[in-house]
Amino acid sequence: MDNLVDLQPKTVEKMINDKVVMIDVRRKDEWERTGTIKNAYKMTFFDEYGNHDVKSWMKEFEKIVTQKDQTIVLICAHANRTRTIGNFLIDQGYKNTAHLFGGMALWQQELRETIKHIA
């Protein structure tokens, strides 16, 4: 895939127990407010001011995603941050990159299960 794939919540829900890497890029306050999707790694990309440290984030990312052909699903609040991050990852050679369409907002609207964030 050379384009970021939009995955509907029902599709992502079916992938939870597969060996798919799910990364929630939101901030801690967002995880606390809404919970997270089961088995998702929590890796904040942008802070509350929109700042980011790509080098640091990629170092952590590469500990989880060890091969560029792994399937990755990115999660954020409304799918805006994940579109930016996903396109960046595709440019870096991570071709099997997708994101949760509608983000956690749509996930919650559809009353899908979340896990309480534990600090």
Secondary structure, DSSP 4 states (H G I P E B T S, - for coil): --SPEEE-HHHHHHHTTTT-EEEE-S-HHHHHHH-B-TT-EE---S-TTS---HHHHHHHHHHH--STTS-EEEE-SSSSHHHHHHHHHHHTT--SEEEETTHHHHHHHTT---B----
